[in-house]
Amino acid sequence: MTRQLTYSSCSITQFHIITHPGCNIFNILTPTFVLNGYLCSMIIPRMINKAVSIAFAGCLLLLISCTEDSFVENSARLRISLTESSSIPLSEANLQITSIEVMLTDSTGQSQDEWIPLEYAGGTYNLLKYLKGETKQIADQYFSAGTITQIRIKLASTLHIVDKYSLLSDQQQLPVDLATEYQDGVVVAADILLTPNVITDILLDFNLAQSIYKNNADDFVFVPYVRAYTQLDGGMLKGTISPVEAVPMVQIGYLTDTLSTFAASDGSFYFQGLRAGLWEIHVIPLNTLYADTTVMDTVFNQLTTTVSPNPIVLKKIE
């Protein structure tokens, strides 16, 4: 007889009924089960003596409970959240995520060389709700200690946007197809340490301003630009641009890092997860009556830098 049972981190995979020779009522229940990756077995008398059976059952539950507690105590806790690092003149950008997987190097430095799926059932999110440091937690689980080197995010084939100002096209509701090279998932480079008994919060930072393009056929395509970092990584950079009539776009750069955003309706902009260092802030007005300008400012780890001058005033072209 074979039966599948599951108890938290332990999975009982099969039962074997064994009849003891010479005694047809002495049935032994032998479960074979997996505790956190280890194949185990235990012989439990079946209804020979109710007290003995209860005692064995209690021992089994104690074993399972102790093993589960040990597993939790010696594991890292992993949380995944979404955020959007750019402002874009849309009212909605509904992204459907179907699964999230990670590539892990264990605590000995040995790569497991396989994608490990997270305990995540999928969902649809309006990314424009998670601007300027706002986040949406989508996963929370205990996980093996080690270092996450890559994250693969599988998406639905279409990003649905609502363009209430009809800035991108004459349609207010516009489906934007995912670029074909990302149909099997968006792979994001990472270097995130998971430490036993420590909570690690990872942000998946989408940047829509760098993700929506027109192709050669003049159709919009979704080419996801995503960064992964923890809430303790890097620093923040914010500022304000005036006048808003200039319709300013902001591009910042440091070494090989380049990020872009549109200024929000109040002229503000915000970036996070930035490496410490001297960043160049280039403001490009889409209104050609105004001239672009460039300023420099320094980002510090775990601090917020307000760009000086504040606001950055764009001058009209004479």
Secondary structure, DSSP 8 states (H G I E B T S, - for coil): ----EEETTEEEEEEEEEE-TT-TT-EEEEEEEEETTEEEE--EE-SS-HHHHHHHHHHHHHHHHHHHHHHHHTSEEEEEEEEE--B-S-SEEEEEEEEEEEEEEETTS-EEEEEEE-S---EEEEGGGS-TT--EEEEEEEE-SEEEEEEEEEE-SEEEEE-TT--SSS-SEEEEEE-GGGTT-EEEEEEEEE-TT-EEEEEEEE-GGGTEEE-TTS-EEE---EEEEETTSSEEEEEEEE-GGG-EEEEEEETTEEEEEE--TTSEEEEEEE-SEEEEEEEEESSTTB--EEEEEEE-TT-EEE-SSSSEE--B--
